[in-house]
Amino acid sequence: MKLCVVGTGYVGLVGAAVFADWGNEVVGVDIDEEKIKKIQSGEMPIYEPGLAEIVLDNIDQGRLTFTTSLAKGMKDADLVFICVGTPQDDKTGAANLSAVLGVAAEIGGNLDGYKVVVTKSTVPVGTNERVKQIVRENAPKGAHFDVASNPEFLREGSSVEDMNVTDRVVIGAESEKAFEKVKSLYDHLNAVIVETDLRSAEMIKYASNSFLATKISFINEMAQICERAGADVSEVAYGMGLDKRVGKYFLRAGIGYGGSCFPKDVAALYKTSTDKAYDFKLLRSVMEVNENQRHYFMDKVTDYFGMNLDGKTIACLGLAFKSNTDDIRESVSIKIVQALRGLGAKIKAYDPKAMENAQGVLGDFGIEYGEGIYEVMKDADGLCLLTEWSQFGELDLERVKQEMKGKVIFDGRNLLDKEAVEKAGFTYFAIGKRTNGGEYGRFEGGSAILKDAS
């Protein structure tokens, strides 16, 4: 098939590359000419394992090209994918659809024959109907097209694999012709294809992400109880996850979820509920729990050092919102670094992939960016583990002890073995586990209201 993919971010670039790798002729479109040049030279705008190799291979094979001209990208295309961002509105929590609707208008103005306009961007219920209206308003008189919703379910850090080995393909459309066109792209996959209406397809995406976010907030609430009751949340999560009805994924307690999807999608679905005169109480609690979780972690730090961290050096491992990505959007790790710096601490930070992106947000004031794990620990008073990179869970504790001035570790991702850390002579704080650092409880407004002195 001949495809046009508009947008070269996490969804668009991965989609264009994998679609081409499946044997299709794909044109990627982006208004950023410099970005296009970098992609063509092999410099990816995002870090995603395996992506650069697939992009370059398919460029060499002639199946994947890039342009800044939508008219050129759409020419002869069977499917035109909208893969632009829908960031959260800071004031209302709603998804900002300006890029999606702008692309829809431009698509309409460049229609040169029947095409299916496929929205892959995450959009609120009813958006595809607006896309259809805008395309029609801008299209030549008598132009034929269909609109379809084909939400993505990719995890940053494993999105290439997720496209090739997916649980399901969701297609929302209004005509059999549109269904068949989009289905033919995915027929070779061993996956369930869900054919539904436009609005249900849009809702499936939000419902999926919101449910996963709910699992994360649930296990973080369980961590609060486990820590107070003397249970180990990691063991609890393992036991729960063996039940197939529950499943083992998204049950890892920590400092809360972040990234480009969960925060904005949960907020957008909650905004949809209020727009429909319904208070989605569960989602409201999910967001509240997630917000509290990073403060709960900070409470451990300030209970140990005090509220004034002036003169303290804190080593921070992890800046990306999760491992295997350089994405720092809504990164809880970044927010904790900012909070530590705000209390006067000098920060020494390291992340395998997100250093450049983080520096662009955090700047240089009060922060030293290291080139390795142990470099940032030198003479540090405390160590914070903030992103779940696997190498952070394999620390040489004897070397950590030699490098650090202080002997305290705050493990926001439960990466380390409690017994090993405590045996090595560290004061250890984890999430949802009773450790030698003591038990610290939920707080309101940033100050602890419960502390186990036993």
N, C-alpha and C positions, 0 to 999 in steps of 0.2 A: 504494500500500500504506500501511498504518498501522504506524508503527514507534515503539518506545520505546528510547531510548538512555540507559543509566545511566552517568553520569560525564561531566563537562564539561571534561576535560583536553585534551591534545594530540590524542588519538585520538577521544574522545567528542564534543568540540565541533566539530571539523572534520567528523567523520562525520555528525553530526546536521545540520549546515549543508548539506553537499553532498547528502546523501540528500533533504533538503527541496528543494534546488535542482533535483533530478531529477524533482520533481513529487509526492513522497510527503508524507503527513501525518506529521510527526515531533514527538514530545514528548521533550525533554531533561530528565533527572532528575539532581538533585544535592542532597546534604544541606545544602550551604552556601547559606543563604538570601541572604546578602549578595552572594555570587558571582552568583547567579541575577539579582538586581536589577541588578547592574552589566552583565551580558550583555544584558539586555533594554533597557538604556539606551544600548547601543553601546560600552560599555567592556569590551574583551576581557581575560580574565585572562592571555592569552598573546599574544605577537606572532607573527603568521603572515600573510605578504603576501596580501591579498585577502579574508581571513576576515571582518573586521568588515562589509564591504560585503555579503557573501553572507548573513551572519546577519541583518542589519537588513532586507535586502530580503525575505527569506523570512518574517520576523516580520510585516512589513507586508502580505505576500501571504496571511497566515493559515495558511501551511503549517508554520511552526515556532513551537512554544511551549515554555515551560520551567516546571518545577514542582519542589517539594521532596518531593512525594508520589509514591512508587513505585506505589501502588495507582491513583492517578489517571493516571499515565503509562502504565501497562500496560493500562488499560481499552480494550478493543476492538483492541489492537495485534496484528498478525499475527506480528511478530518483536520480540523483546526482546533488545537488545544489551548485553552486559556490557563496559564500557570503562573499568574502574577500574585503578588502578596496581598493579603487582607489583614493588615495589622489592626490591633485593638485600639479603639478610640479611648484616649486617656480619660475623658470626661464621662462618657456614657457606658463604656464597656462593650459597645457594639462593634461589629467588624466594619472596618473602613473599606468600602467597595469602590472607591474612586478609580483605582487602577483597572479593576475588572470591567466596570461599565465603560471606561474610556477605551479599553481594547475592543469591547463589543461594538462600539460606535465605529471604530476604525475598520473592524472586520466587515461590518455592513457596507461601508463605503468602498470596499475592495472586492466584494463578491463578484466572481466571474463565472459562475455556474453552480450547480447544486453541491453543497457541502454540509457536513454536520459540524456545528460549532459545539465543542465539548468543553465544559467547565470542569477543570481538575482542581482549581483553587477551592479552598474551604470557604463556603459561603452560606449565609443564613437561609432558612426556608423562604422560598419565594423568589430568590435571586435569579434563578434560571429563567423564570417568566419575565423578569425585567430585562435580562440579557436578550431574550427573544424579541421583546418589544423594541429595544434600542437597535438591534441589528436590522429589524424590519424598517424602522424609521430612517435609517441611514443607507439602506440598500437601494440599488436601482429598481425601478418599478418592474414588477413581475418576477423578481429574483426568487429562486427556490432554495430553501435551506431548512434544516432542522436544528434543534438545540437538544443537547444531552448533558446529563450530569454523570460524571465518572470520578468520584472522589478517590483520593490516594490514601493509602494506609501504610506509609513508609516510616521507618524509624531512622532517624539520623544516626549515622555510624554503621548502618547495615542496610541502607536503602537499595543498593544494587541487588543484593541477595533477596530483599523483600519483593522487588519487582519480578524477579525470576521464580521465586518460590513463595507464592502468596496463598493465603487462606481463601480469599474470595475476591471476585471482581464485581463491583456494584455499578449498574448502569440504569440511570433513570432517563426515560424518553417518552415521547408522545406518539411516535409512529413506528411501525414495524420496520420500515426502511432504516431509520436511525438505529434501532436496536441491532439489526443485522450488520450494519456498517461497523459499529463499535465492537460488537461481539467478535467479528472476524479477526480483529487485532489480537484478541486474547485466546482464541480457540485452541492454540497449541499448549496452553498451560493446564496443568492438572489442578484446577481450582473450580469451585462452585461459582457460577455466574448468576448473580441476583438481578433479575429484570424487574424494575419497579417504576413508579411514577417519579416525576422530577422532585417533588417535595419530600417524598420518603427517602430518596437517595441522598438529598441534602441532609436530612435529619440523621441518617445512619452514621454519617461521619461524625457529627457532633455528639451523638449518643455514645459512640464507641470511645472517643477520646475522654468524654466526661466520666464514663464508667471506669476507665483505667485510672483516671485521676482520683476517682472515689476510692479505688482499691489502695492507692498510695496513701491518701489521707486516713483511711481506715487503719492501715498497719501503723501509721505514725501515732494515731490515737492509742492503739494497742501498746505501742512502745511506752507511752506515758504510764499506763497501768502496770505493765511488766516491770518497769524500773521501780515503781513504788512497792510492788508485791514481791519483788525478788525473783521474778521469772526472767528468762532470756528471750527477747522478741525474735531473735534469729531462729531459735528452736521452735518457737510458736509458729512462725511463718512457714518453716519447713513442714511441720506437722499439718498445718492447714492446707498447704499446697499439694499434698499427696491426695487430697480429695479432688477427684476430677471435676466435680461441680464448682470447686473454688479455683483450682489451677495455681501453679507456683509463680506465675509472672506478676510483676508489679506489687509484690509483697515484701519489698526490701525497705525497712525503716531507714530514715535519714533526715536530711535537713529540708526536705520538701522538693516538689517538682518545679521545673522551670522550662526554658526553651521557647521555641516559636509557636508551639501548638497548644499544649495543655492549658497554660494560663489564659490565652485569648479565646480558645474554644469553649472552655468552661464558662468564662465571663459572657461570651456571646450567646451561649445557650440560655444562661440565666437571664440575660437581657431579653431574649425572645420570649421567655416565660412571663416576664413582667409586662412585656408589650401585649401579651394575650391575657392580661389580668389574672395571672397565676403566680404565686410565690413558690418557686422551686426550692423548698427549705433545705433539702439534702444538699443541693449544689451550693447553696449559700454557706452551709457548714463546711463543705469540702474546701472552699476558698478560704474560709476563716482558719481552718486547721492548717492549711498550707502556709498561710501567712505567719501563724504563731510558731511554726516549727523552727524557722531560722532564729527567731527571738529566743526560743527555748535553748537552742545551741549557744547563742551569745550569752545567755544567763549562766551557763556553765563556766565560760571564760571569765566573766566579771565576778562571779562568786569566788573564783580562785585567785584572780589578780586584783580585784577591786575595780571600781568604775573608772578610775583614772589610769590609763595605760601609758601615760607619758613616760618615756625612758625604757619601755619594754619593746623588745623585738620579737615579732611573731612570724614564724615561717609558715607559709600557706601553700599547700600542694593542691593544685587544681583551680582552674579559672573557667573552663568551659562548663556549660550547664549539665553535660553528661560526658562520659568517655567516648572515644573514637569520633570526636567531632571538634571543630574549632569554633563552633557556634556559642556565642555568649549572650544571646538574646534571653532576657529574663533569667539569667543565670543566678541561682541562689548563692553560688560561690562568690561571684562578684559583689553581691549585696553584703555578704558577710565581711569581705575584705574592706568594703567601704565603711561598714559599721566599726570595724576594728580601728581603721585609720581615724575615723571620727572621734574615737575615744582617746586618741593620742599615740597609738602604737605605730612603730615603724614596721613596715611590712616587707618581707622578702618572699617573693612569689615565683612559682614555677608551674608551667603546664606544658605537656608535650606538643600541643598543636595550637593552643589559643592565645599565645603570648602577644602576638601582634594585634589581634583584635581587642584583647583586654587592655593593652596599653593605650589604644585609641580611645577607650572609654575612661579608664582610670587616670591616665596621664602619668607623670613621673613624681609628683609631689608625695613624699612620704613612702614611696614604694621603690624597692630595688628588684629588678627582674633578673633572676638567676638563669644559668644555662644548664642546670642539672638539679636532680633531687637533693643531693647532699650538700651542694654548694649553698643553697638557701638556708640550710639548717645551721650553718656556722655561727656560733655565739648567740643563737636564738634562745629566748626565754621560754618559748612554748611552740608547739607544732600543731597546726590545724590541717586535717585531711578533709578536703572539701569536694573533690570530684572523684568518682569511682574508677579511675584508671587502674588497670590490673597491676602495673608496676608499683603503685603506691601501697598495694597490699602485700608486697614482697620485700619490705624494708629490712635491711641489715640492722637490727636493733643495737648491736654493739657499736656499729659505726655512727648511728644516730646519736648514741650516748656520748661518743667522742666529740662529735661536731657541736652539739648543743650545749649551751650554758645551763639552761634549765632542764628539768626532767619531767615535763608534763606534756601529754599528748591528748588532743581533743579530736576524736575520730567521728566526724560527721556522717560517715558512710559505713561504719562498722566493717572496715576493711581488715583490721588487724585481729590477731588472736589474743583475747583478753589475758589468758594465763601467761602467754609468752611475754606480753608487754609488761605485765606487773612483775613477773619473775626477773625481767631485765632491770628492774629498779625504777620504772616510770610510774608516775601518777597518771592514771588512765581514765578518761571520760569517753563513754560511747553513748549510743542512742538505744534506749529500751533495755539496758543491761545494768545490773548493780555491780559497780566496779569499786576499786580502792579509792577512786576520786570522790565517792559519796553519791547520794541520790539527790537530784535536783528536780523540782516539780514545775508544773505549769505556773506561769506568771501572767499578770495582767499589766499592760502598759509598760512592760520592759523590766519589771522588778520581781524577784522571786517571792512567792507566797508560801512555798513549801520547801523545806530542806531537811533531809534526814541527818540528824546529828549522831546517829548510832554508830 
